[in-house]
Amino acid sequence: MVKRKDVVKLFKAEGFAIVPGTNHDKLVHPDGRWTTLGRHAEINDRLFKEMKKQAGLK
């Protein structure tokens, strides 16, 4: 499990911005890449891996 604040920190370091939504936040990069982020305190490792893959990160 990865803490939500650590996920946000990683994506912000890569240039993503947070766009708030009703139930989920969207992490958007200026070049068009994006992924969604739920409002949970911890993110499952498998989901975190999929988020990075969707956003084009290693």
Beta strands, then each sheet from edge to edge (+ up, - down):
strand 1: 2-3
strand 2: 17-19
strand 3: 24-28
strand 4: 34-38
strand 5: 42-43
sheet 1: 1+ 5-
sheet 2: 2+ 3- 4+
end
